[in-house]
Protein backbone atom coordinates (compact mmCIF):
# COMPACT_ATOMS: atom_id res chain seq x y z
CA UNK A 1 0.00 0.00 0.00
CA UNK A 2 0.97 3.58 -0.43
CA UNK A 3 0.14 6.94 1.06
CA UNK A 4 -0.96 9.41 -1.63
CA UNK A 5 -1.55 13.14 -1.67
CA UNK A 6 -2.00 15.87 -4.25
CA UNK A 7 -1.21 19.57 -4.41
CA UNK A 8 -2.78 21.87 -6.97
CA UNK A 9 -2.93 25.45 -8.19
CA UNK A 10 -5.65 27.30 -6.33
CA UNK A 11 -6.90 28.95 -9.51
CA UNK A 12 -7.50 25.67 -11.32
CA UNK A 13 -9.59 23.75 -8.78
CA UNK A 14 -13.35 24.05 -8.20
CA UNK A 15 -14.36 25.33 -4.77
CA UNK A 16 -17.18 22.86 -4.02
CA UNK A 17 -16.41 19.33 -2.84
CA UNK A 18 -18.55 17.60 -5.48
CA UNK A 19 -17.05 19.61 -8.33
CA UNK A 20 -13.56 19.21 -6.88
CA UNK A 21 -13.90 15.42 -6.70
CA UNK A 22 -15.05 15.32 -10.34
CA UNK A 23 -12.13 17.58 -11.33
CA UNK A 24 -9.74 15.38 -9.31
CA UNK A 25 -10.91 12.29 -11.23
CA UNK A 26 -10.38 14.12 -14.53
CA UNK A 27 -6.91 15.33 -13.52
CA UNK A 28 -5.73 11.91 -12.42
CA UNK A 29 -6.65 10.17 -15.67
CA UNK A 30 -3.41 11.75 -16.95
CA UNK A 31 -4.61 12.67 -20.44
CA UNK A 32 -2.24 15.63 -20.60
CA UNK A 33 0.52 15.18 -23.15
CA UNK A 34 3.54 17.22 -22.10
CA UNK A 35 6.11 15.00 -23.74
CA UNK A 36 9.64 15.95 -22.74
CA UNK A 37 9.01 19.59 -21.88
CA UNK A 38 10.00 19.05 -18.26
CA UNK A 39 8.48 21.48 -15.80
CA UNK A 40 7.88 24.29 -18.30
CA UNK A 41 4.13 23.65 -18.17
CA UNK A 42 3.93 23.76 -14.36
CA UNK A 43 3.15 26.91 -12.34
CA UNK A 44 5.87 28.67 -10.34
CA UNK A 45 4.12 27.79 -7.07
CA UNK A 46 3.99 24.06 -7.91
CA UNK A 47 7.62 24.11 -9.07
CA UNK A 48 8.63 25.73 -5.77
CA UNK A 49 6.70 23.12 -3.78
CA UNK A 50 8.29 20.31 -5.81
CA UNK A 51 11.83 21.70 -5.51
CA UNK A 52 11.65 21.52 -1.71
CA UNK A 53 9.71 18.26 -1.55
CA UNK A 54 12.31 16.33 -3.56
CA UNK A 55 14.99 17.45 -1.08
CA UNK A 56 13.19 15.56 1.70
CA UNK A 57 11.50 12.85 -0.40
CA UNK A 58 13.68 12.22 -3.47
CA UNK A 59 11.98 10.98 -6.62
CA UNK A 60 11.99 7.24 -7.26
CA UNK A 61 12.06 7.80 -11.03
CA UNK A 62 12.25 10.50 -13.69
CA UNK A 63 14.62 13.47 -13.92
CA UNK A 64 14.75 13.95 -10.13
CA UNK A 65 15.39 10.26 -9.34
CA UNK A 66 17.74 9.49 -6.49
CA UNK A 67 18.47 5.87 -5.56
CA UNK A 68 20.43 6.45 -2.34
CA UNK A 69 17.50 7.03 0.04
CA UNK A 70 14.78 4.87 1.59
CA UNK A 71 12.19 7.65 1.66
CA UNK A 72 11.64 7.85 -2.10
CA UNK A 73 8.41 9.17 -3.60
CA UNK A 74 6.68 8.71 -6.94
CA UNK A 75 5.77 12.12 -8.42
CA UNK A 76 3.20 12.49 -11.21
CA UNK A 77 3.21 16.03 -12.54
CA UNK A 78 0.40 17.67 -14.49
CA UNK A 79 -0.20 21.24 -15.58
CA UNK A 80 -2.25 22.10 -12.49
CA UNK A 81 -1.44 19.29 -10.04
CA UNK A 82 1.33 17.20 -8.56
CA UNK A 83 0.23 13.77 -7.31
CA UNK A 84 2.67 11.97 -5.02
CA UNK A 85 2.83 8.41 -3.67
CA UNK A 86 4.91 7.54 -0.61
CA UNK A 87 5.50 4.37 1.36
CA UNK A 88 3.16 3.84 4.32
CA UNK A 89 6.16 4.26 6.62
CA UNK A 90 6.68 7.80 5.31
CA UNK A 91 3.01 8.85 5.59
CA UNK A 92 3.25 11.06 8.69
CA UNK A 93 6.41 12.87 7.59
CA UNK A 94 5.09 13.20 4.02
CA UNK A 95 1.81 14.69 5.23
CA UNK A 96 3.51 17.18 7.54
CA UNK A 97 6.10 18.23 4.98
CA UNK A 98 3.69 18.49 2.04
CA UNK A 99 1.18 20.47 4.10
CA UNK A 100 3.79 22.93 5.37
CA UNK A 101 5.14 23.46 1.85
CA UNK A 102 1.60 23.86 0.46
CA UNK A 103 1.13 26.77 2.86
CA UNK A 104 4.52 28.24 1.99
CA UNK A 105 3.98 28.07 -1.78
CA UNK A 106 0.24 28.85 -1.63
CA UNK A 107 -0.91 25.71 -3.41
CA UNK A 108 -3.95 23.63 -2.52
CA UNK A 109 -3.64 20.35 -0.64
CA UNK A 110 -5.69 17.15 -0.84
CA UNK A 111 -4.95 14.09 1.31
CA UNK A 112 -5.97 11.47 -1.27
CA UNK A 113 -5.47 8.51 1.06
CA UNK A 114 -7.83 9.75 3.76
CA UNK A 115 -11.52 9.06 3.23
CA UNK A 116 -13.57 12.30 3.12
CA UNK A 117 -10.40 14.33 3.66
CA UNK A 118 -10.63 18.08 3.71
CA UNK A 119 -9.73 19.94 0.54
CA UNK A 120 -7.48 22.83 1.52
CA UNK A 121 -7.11 26.06 -0.46
CA UNK A 122 -4.49 28.72 0.29
CA UNK A 123 -5.81 32.09 1.35
CA UNK A 124 -4.10 34.91 3.24
CA UNK A 125 -1.14 32.78 4.33
CA UNK A 126 -3.27 29.91 5.63
CA UNK A 127 -4.95 26.86 4.18
CA UNK A 128 -8.74 27.12 4.12
CA UNK A 129 -10.65 23.85 4.47
CA UNK A 130 -13.92 23.59 2.63
CA UNK A 131 -15.90 21.23 4.84
CA UNK A 132 -18.36 18.71 3.46
CA UNK A 133 -21.88 20.08 3.50
CA UNK A 134 -25.45 19.00 3.06
CA UNK A 135 -27.02 19.69 -0.32
CA UNK A 136 -29.14 22.70 0.68
CA UNK A 137 -26.80 24.45 3.08
CA UNK A 138 -24.17 27.09 2.58
CA UNK A 139 -20.55 25.98 2.57
CA UNK A 140 -18.78 25.98 5.92
CA UNK A 141 -15.23 27.22 6.13
CA UNK A 142 -12.55 26.38 8.63
CA UNK A 143 -9.00 27.64 8.86
CA UNK A 144 -5.97 25.45 9.26
CA UNK A 145 -2.85 27.42 10.09
CA UNK A 146 0.35 25.85 8.86
CA UNK A 147 2.90 28.22 10.33
CA UNK A 148 3.69 25.79 13.15
CA UNK A 149 4.46 22.97 10.75
CA UNK A 150 7.93 22.49 9.45
CA UNK A 151 9.15 20.11 6.77
CA UNK A 152 10.22 16.72 8.06
CA UNK A 153 13.85 15.74 8.18
CA UNK A 154 14.10 12.08 7.18
CA UNK A 155 17.70 11.70 6.08
N, C-alpha and C positions, 0 to 999 in steps of 0.2 A: 504494500500500500504506500501511497504517497500523501504528502500534505501539499495542497495547491492553493494559490492565491492569485489575484489579478490586480494590477493597477491600471489606471486609465486616465485620459485627459478629461478634465471636468467639463469641457465644452462639448464633447462628443456623446456623452452618456445621457439617456433620458432620466428625468428626476422622479418618476414614479416607479415603485417596485415592479409592478407587472410589466411596464414598458422596458425597464432596465433588464429584467430577466429575459425578455424576448431579444433585446439587443445583445445581451451576453451570449445567448445561443447562436445568434448570427455571427458575432465576432469570432467565436471559437470553432466555427466550421472551417476557418482558415482558407477562405476563397481568394484572399488578397494575393496578388502575384507581384512581389517586389524583386524577384530574381536576385541578382548579386549587388544590389545597390547599397547594401550595408544598412546603416542607421540614418541615411539621408531622408527617409520618409517619416521618421519618428520625431515627435515634438521635442523641443529643448528640455522641457520638464521631465519627460519620460527618459530621455538620454541621461540627464543628471541623476535621476533615481537609479537607473541601470548602472551607471559608472561607479556608484558607491556600493550598490548591492553586490556586484561581482568581486569587490574587494573582500567582502565577508563570506559570500557564498559563490565561489568561482563556478563558471559554466562547465558543465559536463561535456559539452560539444560545441561546435561552431567556432567563430573567430575569437571568442573569449575563453575557449576551453583551457583547463588547467588540471592536469592529472595528479598533482602532488597532494591534494587535500581530500579528506573524507567527507567534508560538508559541501559536496558539489550540488549544483542545482541545474535543472533543465529549463532554459528560457525560450519561450515562443514569443516572437516580437511581431506585432501588427502595427498598422499606422496609428491607431488610437489606444492600443492596449499592450501590456506585457503580461503574459501568463507564465507563472513559474511553478515548477514542481520540485519539492524537496523530499528528503527521506523523512519518515515519521520521527526519527530521533532528533531531527533538526527543527521540528515544527514550532516549538516555543520560541527559539532564537530567531527563526525565520519570520514569524509573526511580529515579534517585537521590533526587529530591524526594519522590515518592510513597512510597518505602520509608522515608525518614526521618520523614515525617509519619505513616505508619502506626504506627511505633514510638511517636511522641509521643502520638498519640491512641488508642493501644491498639486498633487495628482490624487485622483480618487483611489479608494481601496475597497476590495471585495474579498472576503475570506471564503473562497470557493468550497473548501472542505467542511465548513460548518453549516449545518442545516439551518435555514432561515436566518443566515448571518445578516448583520446590518450592512447596508451599502453606504459607504462614507464618502462625502464630497468635501473638498477643501473650501473653506470660506473664512476670511479674516484671520488667517494663521492657525486655524483649528480644523478638525475634520468633523463635518456635520453628518450625523446619522439620520437617514430617513427611515423612520420606524414603519413596520408593517401596519396597515390600517384596514378597517372594515370598509366595504364598498362605498357607503354613503357618508363617510366622515371625512373631515379635512385631514390633511397629512399632519402628523406629529413630528416635531423636530427635537433632537437631543444633541448636545455638544459633547464631543470627546476631545479633550485637550491632549496633545501629544508632546508637549514641551518636556515632560518628565521622562519620556522614553528616550533611550539612547541606543544606537545600533549595537547589536551583540558582538562580542569578540569571541570567535570560535577557533582561532588558530592557536 
